[in-house]
Structure formats: C-alpha cells, structure tokens
C-alpha cells in the first residue's frame, strides 16, 4: 500500500477514533448530566413531598382533635340536659307528656326515668318497645348501678334489627332514681365526614400530578383517595416497615397499576388512632417521557460518531431536557404551593435559625404573617404564641395548643422538620380557626336554654298570675267595698301598696315570658320617618326628669319591613338604659343612616354615662344580668332577641367615663 494511502487511512482511523472518543465523551457527559438532573429532581420532589406529608399529618391531627372536641361538647351538652331533667324530677312531678315535650325541644330520642335498681318507671317511648336498648347499653347500665358515680356518658351501636346508627347516652343518679337520656350521633358523623381526614385526603388527591394518597396501618388500609385494593401490604415490605418505625420521610420509585410512580411515605400517629403510614404517589409520566427521549439521543449520537456537530446538538438537547425537567419540577412545586394556599388552616414554616421561610394565605389573613416578611419569628411572636421556638429548642412536637387573638380562637400544632440525616432543618405550625365553631356552639346552647325556659315560663306564669289576680281583686274590693273605723289613711296606703306590688310582679312575669318565649313577628311595611319621630319623642319624655338633652338626626327617608311594636320595645329599652346611665344634665344621641352598598339601616344610641366596665361587657345581653340595684336584667336580653329575630345585629362599645354606644344594623329587605 502506498505511503500516502496508508497516511490517509491512518488519518481517517485517527479521525474516526477521536470522533468516537469525543462522541462517547460528550454522550457520557450528557448521560451523567441527565442522571444528575434526575437525582436532583428526585431530591427536590422528596423535599416537596416531605412538606406536603408534614402538612397533611399535622392537618390530620388537628382534624382528629376537632372531632374529639366536638364529641366532648356533645357529651357536656347531654350531661347538662341530664342534670336539668334530674332537677325537674326531684323538685316537680313529671308525666310522660312533660318528658316527651323536653325530648322534642332538646332533639333527644329518649328520656327514661329509672328506679334506683334500674327498673323503667317512665319514658317518652310511647307504644314503642324501648328500642334504644342493646347489649352495650345494658352493660353500661349494669356497671353504673354497681358504681357510686353521679353520672356517666357513653356511646354505643344498636343491633342491626333495631334503629340504625350510633347513639350517645347519659345516666344521672338522683335520690328518686336514675335519669337516662339517649340522642342520635348522626350529625357528628356528618361533621367528621365534612372536615375529617378523609375529606383532606380527597381534596389533596384531586390536585394534578397526585396519583394516590393512602393512610395504611399494619392491619390494612384505613383511608384512600381511590380504589387501591392492589396496594402492597406493610408486612413483608422492608421499605414500608422501616418507614412505619421511623419519624422521617422516605421515598422510592415503585410500580402502581402498571405505571411507575414516585412514592413518598411518612409515619402518622395520634391519640386514640392506630399507628399508620401516609403513602403519597406522584405521577412520573413527564419524567419517563424525558428519560425515553434521552435514550433515543444516545442512539442517535452513536450512529453519527463522525459528526462533531451532532455532539453540540446532543449538548443542547441535553440542556433542553434539563430545562424540561425543571419545568416539570416547577409545575409540581406550583401544585404543592396551591395546595398550601387553598388550605383552610394557616401554615407557618421557620428555618433552624427561627427565620420565617413560608407562610400561606391563611397565615397572612388570620395572623398577619407573610412569606415575604424576612423578620425573625421571635420578633413578631415575642411570646412564642405558635410554639415554634419551643419546638426548635426541644426538638419535639407541640400539639393541641390554643390561641386567642383579636377575639378569635385558634387550635394549632407545631412540629420539627428533620433532614433525612436527622439534622434539624426547621419547624412548621398548622393553625385552624375555631371561632365560628365555638360561636355556633354558644348560640346552640343559648337557643336550647331559651327553648326549655319557654316551657318552664308558661307554667310559672300561670301559677303566679292566678293567685296574683285573686290578690288584685281582693285589694280592689277592700278598697271599694270596705271601710275602717280608724286609721283610714293607713288602710288606703296599705291597699295601694298591695296593688302597686301586684302590678310590679305582673310586669316582671310579662318580661320573663317575653324573653323566654319569642313571639312571631308581625312584619309590615312601615314608614321609618313616623317610627323615628315616635322614638325620639319617647326618648325626650324619658330624659325630661333628669334634664337630659336628646340630640337626634333627621329620619332617613326609607320604608322598612319590621314589627314596629317589637322593634320599638327593643330600641326604647336601649333609650331607657341610656337615660338611667346618664347623669342629670347629660346628653343622649340618636343617629340613623342608610348604607346602600350593604342594603342596611344603621341606628346608633349613645349616652354620656359612666360606661360599662370591660370585665362585664360580654355579659350585658345575658338574661338576668344587671349592675343596677333595682334592675331585672331582662331589658337588653329582650332587645337582643328582637333585633336578632329581625335578622339584625347589635354591637356595643364603651369607654369608661365617656359613655356607651349601641350600634344596630337592620336589613332593608326585611
């Protein structure tokens, strides 16, 4: 072979060799770059999954605590009703009709009066065969008869051939025997379905990219976002068994229904709840598509070794793949951020140095904390209200704490965040707003008390007014038909005192009935100008004896749908209280204005009295609460009831030494 030909052959071989080396080198660099990006993406996905699982675990714990709090409230309410019936039984004779009425008003299934030995004496069951009994009930009753307990509350399920569902019952011991109340627990189960762990799982699992969420114990699946009958058991799976025993997050790539998913797991435990494992599966469809694309690129580079330009193409293709991977990660992060923003609970995360790193929308709304706030947590919460400094110091969770802020009630839990190597990375607090739940509970209890008070009021009024009428008639006859031979003036003074006190007692009974039994409003279209003029005139007459100056706005030109008689009674109670609180020569201000944007009418009654002390301000609308020596404590309670029945709202503001202001808002639509 000629030398030139040999040289050309060697050059070609060298070129091909170096082209092959460069091709392999660039292909190798691209391959390792993608693998590194894969590894980094999986690590980032693991961190995001850790935050998601921590939040899910804390929110689940709070949901369980809220359920236990509701169960406690229900048991307290049933126990209070039991003692109420026991008190009535001890001091009055009760018939079947009486306890049937009480059961109806209190929404109870049964009220049973038993002998001290447990024998049924009286029930509201009528002709039913005492179908509230079950072996579980009999067992609890037997234990109660043997014990010295004053009361006992328990939950039991009826046999299938009796009424469906669960019941909660209370036993209260009295000298006469035992009072037994039974109520349905269905409403509490509905509440748990609306705010429980299952609801959280279903809501989060509906987010894009989430394949499944499963809460699983060694005994089996507790809750799941979808049909996961083929889900692997914990037993026999070293990865899952290890994760169940560890407080840290673990992750892996696994198969689910023929598709590979990124699975993150974290143990979950709560009082009265089985130790379990949260398993979250995230879709890898985009991830798999990118990996397949890279494999095709490697084949393409191997086929075109001699074209160094394709090496550059492979490089840019690799860079584009990395960009796509980051876009997928960004999309997944956006999904997780959206979950945090859509949560009803506030979430605040701090790093190991106590600096705020994350705060969702609810945290800003409820606590005033923002994610952009670079201050240290301790500077904002100097008393460690969220317990995060305590968690960072002790490296232990702090759950079930309560916080009162700006008139709102919160329930929260705080937990440390650990890296996979066990190093403390920070802490997270999840806070739920319980204000509405507590307010609803207070309103429900108040309504129940007034309903029972109404039944009692009718009987009391009847028993008092009958002898009272007899006394009044006797006093009138003594005054008109009889004369005395001496001390005529003393006789007339005595008779006048009897009549006056009889009228006062009758007025007190009427106010008592007016509070306890709300009358049905008889609303009608009313000219506000005429109504306002009458109220101002009544205020001037009330203030004349103390020379109180009444300053009143002109009436608003509107027509309102109200029960004029009832509303006048409510507003005049406020006027009369204002005049009584205002010193001689003081001032009473009456204002009214229309707020079109909210379609409501605002009324203000302001006095220049001594004001209401802050420690009793929350009690002024309670029946029979008064700070006046001769007051009945019913005026403001009646005013509150009437305004509420008009779908209105009444608020009070008071400054000691400057007076008190009542603000009433009524809807203009009636």
Secondary structure, 3 states (H helix, E strand, C coil): CCHHHHHHHHHHHHHHHHHHHHHHHHHHHHHHHHHHHHHHHHHHHHHHHHHHHHHHHHHHHHHHHHHHHHHHHHHHHHHHHHHHHHHHHHHCCCCHHHHHHHHHHCCCCEEEEECCCCCEEEECCCCCCCCCCCHHHHHHHHHHHHCCCCEEEEEEECCCCCCCCEEEEEEEEECCEEEEEEEECHHHHHHHHHHCHHHHHHHHHCCCCEEEEEEEECCEEEEECCCCCCCCCCCCCHHHHHHHHCCCCEEEEEEECCEEEEEEEEEEEECCEEEEEEEEEEECHHHHHHHHHHHHHHHHHHHCCCCHHHHHHHHHHHHHHHHHHHHHHHHHHHHHHHHHHHCCCEEEEEECCCEEEEECHHHHHHHCCCCCCCCEHHHHCCCCCCCHHHHHHHCCCEEEEEEEECCEEEEEEEEEEECCCCCEEEEEEEEEECHHHHHHHHHHHHHHHHHHHHHHHHHHHHHHHHHHHHHHHHHHHHHHHCCCCCCHHHHHHHHHHHHHHHHHHHHHHHHHHHHHCCCCCCCEEEEHHHHHHHHHHHHHHHHHCCCCEEEECCCCCCEEEECHHHHHHHHHHHHHHHHHHCCCCCEEEEEEEEEHHHCEEEEEEEECCCCCCCCCHHHCCCCCCCCCCCCCCCHHHHHHHHHHHCCCEEEEEEECCCEEEEEEEEECCC
